Amino acid sequence: MNDNGRLLRWAPWLTGSILVASLAVAVWAYLRDQGHRQALEHDRSLIVTTERLLSALKDVETGERGFVITGRENYLEPYGSGVAAVPPDRAKVAALVGPDADKLSGIVADRLKEAADTISTYRQQGPAAGAASIDSGRGKTLMDQVRVEVARFQHDAEDRVAAIAIELRRDDVPRKPPVRARERSAWCAT
């Protein structure tokens, strides 16, 4: 049997093998991209949710301080909306990062309790006692701790997003053909 006959006999197997290998590479790339998309969505969600949580706590703080300064109930509107916004965001952060969110969740609970206690103190003991409660610095200390934890989560998420972006960029960089192929292309063109 000559070389052409042997080649014709192996051609379907060779073609099939190439197709299977190509399909395997395509499936691998698809699954990898799906993993990247899920990781990006997770980290973006974490960044947005922690930012919303921090914003809700700022509303709590604004309402608390506004009420203690003025004594007017309408200053408690941001406090009320902030208190209502905290639980779903706190739960979502916990769902996104698991037990790592416990420290943040505890600080948030302490900050909410501190604000409620300050408002209660104002109502029961008067403006001077409410101002003294704020002046104790406990609320500020708790907010600073919340900011540190939120920044940590966001920084870690941003680092992961950047790492994925670098990997995707690296995979998208067109490769130069080997020198021999370039030489062959130039030779064929002449």
C-alpha positions in Angstrom: 0.0 0.0 0.0 1.4 3.4 -1.0 1.7 6.4 1.2 -1.5 8.0 -0.2 -3.6 5.0 0.7 -2.2 5.0 4.2 -2.9 8.7 4.6 -6.5 8.3 3.3 -7.1 5.5 5.7 -5.9 7.6 8.7 -7.5 10.9 7.5 -10.9 10.4 9.1 -9.3 9.5 12.4 -6.9 12.4 12.3 -9.7 14.8 11.3 -11.9 13.4 14.1 -9.1 13.8 16.6 -8.5 17.4 15.6 -12.2 18.1 15.9 -12.4 16.5 19.4 -9.3 18.5 20.5 -10.8 21.7 19.1 -14.1 21.0 20.9 -12.3 20.3 24.1 -10.4 23.6 24.0 -13.6 25.5 23.2 -15.4 23.9 26.1 -12.5 24.6 28.4 -12.4 28.3 27.3 -16.2 28.6 27.7 -16.1 27.2 31.2 -13.2 29.3 32.2 -15.0 32.4 30.9 -18.2 31.5 32.8 -16.1 31.2 35.9 -14.6 34.6 35.3 -18.1 36.1 34.7 -19.4 34.6 37.9 -16.4 35.8 39.9 -16.7 39.3 38.4 -20.4 39.4 39.2 -19.8 38.2 42.8 -17.1 40.8 43.4 -19.1 43.7 41.8 -22.1 42.7 43.9 -19.9 42.7 47.0 -18.5 46.2 46.3 -22.0 47.7 45.6 -23.6 46.0 48.6 -20.9 47.1 51.1 -21.1 50.6 49.7 -24.9 50.6 50.2 -24.5 49.3 53.7 -22.0 52.0 54.5 -24.4 54.6 53.0 -27.3 53.3 55.1 -25.2 53.6 58.2 -24.3 57.2 57.3 -28.0 57.9 57.0 -28.4 56.4 60.5 -25.6 58.6 61.8 -27.0 61.7 60.1 -30.5 61.2 61.5 -29.1 60.5 65.0 -26.9 63.6 65.1 -29.5 65.9 63.4 -32.1 64.9 66.0 -29.8 65.4 68.9 -28.7 68.8 67.6 -32.2 70.1 66.8 -34.6 67.9 68.8 -36.9 67.8 65.8 -38.5 64.5 64.8 -38.2 65.1 61.1 -34.4 64.7 61.5 -35.0 61.1 62.3 -36.3 60.3 58.7 -32.8 59.4 57.4 -32.3 57.4 60.6 -35.4 55.4 59.9 -34.6 54.7 56.3 -31.1 53.8 57.1 -32.1 51.4 59.8 -34.6 49.8 57.4 -31.9 49.5 54.6 -29.3 47.8 56.8 -30.7 44.2 57.3 -31.0 43.2 53.6 -27.5 44.6 52.8 -26.0 43.0 55.9 -27.6 39.7 54.9 -26.4 39.9 51.3 -22.8 40.7 52.5 -23.0 37.6 54.7 -24.3 35.5 51.8 -21.4 36.8 49.6 -18.5 36.3 52.0 -19.8 33.8 54.6 -18.3 33.8 58.1 -15.8 36.5 57.1 -18.7 39.0 57.4 -19.3 38.2 61.1 -17.0 40.9 62.3 -18.6 43.6 60.1 -22.1 42.4 61.0 -21.3 42.7 64.7 -19.9 46.2 64.3 -23.0 47.2 62.3 -25.3 45.8 65.1 -23.3 47.7 67.7 -23.5 50.9 65.7 -27.3 50.6 65.3 -27.6 49.9 69.0 -25.4 52.9 69.8 -27.6 55.2 67.7 -30.8 53.9 69.2 -29.4 54.3 72.7 -28.4 57.9 71.9 -31.8 58.8 70.7 -33.4 57.1 73.7 -31.0 59.0 76.0 -32.0 62.3 74.4 -35.7 61.5 74.8 -35.4 60.3 78.4 -32.7 62.6 79.8 -32.7 65.6 77.5 -30.5 67.3 75.0 -27.3 67.5 77.2 -27.4 63.8 77.8 -27.9 63.1 74.1 -25.1 65.4 73.2 -22.8 63.7 75.8 -23.7 60.3 74.3 -22.5 61.5 70.9 -19.5 63.3 72.4 -18.4 60.0 74.0 -17.0 59.1 70.5 -18.3 55.5 70.6 -20.5 56.0 67.5 -17.6 57.5 65.6 -15.3 54.7 66.7 -17.8 52.1 65.4 -18.3 53.9 62.1 -14.5 54.0 61.7 -14.4 50.3 62.2 -17.2 49.8 59.7 -15.3 51.8 57.2 -12.1 49.7 57.7 -14.1 46.5 57.2 -15.9 47.8 54.2 -12.6 49.0 52.7 -11.1 45.6 53.3 -13.9 43.8 51.5 -13.9 46.3 48.6 -10.1 46.2 48.3 -10.0 42.4 48.2 -12.8 42.4 45.6 -11.1 45.0 43.5 -7.8 43.0 43.6 -9.7 39.9 42.3 -11.4 41.9 39.6 -8.0 43.3 38.5 -6.4 39.9 38.5 -9.2 38.5 36.2 -8.9 41.5 33.9 -5.1 40.9 33.6 -5.7 37.3 32.8 -8.3 38.1 30.2 -6.1 40.7 28.7 -3.2 38.3 28.6 -5.4 35.7 26.8 -6.6 38.2 24.3 -3.1 39.4 23.3 -2.5 38.2 19.7 0.6 36.1 19.5 3.3 36.6 16.9 3.6 33.6 14.6 6.9 31.8 14.9 9.7 33.2 12.7 9.5 30.2 10.3 5.8 30.7 9.6 6.4 34.4 9.0 9.3 33.6 6.6 7.1 31.0 4.9 4.3 33.6 4.5 6.7 36.1 3.0 8.1 33.5 0.7 4.6 32.4 -0.5 3.6 36.0 -1.1 6.5 36.6 -3.5 
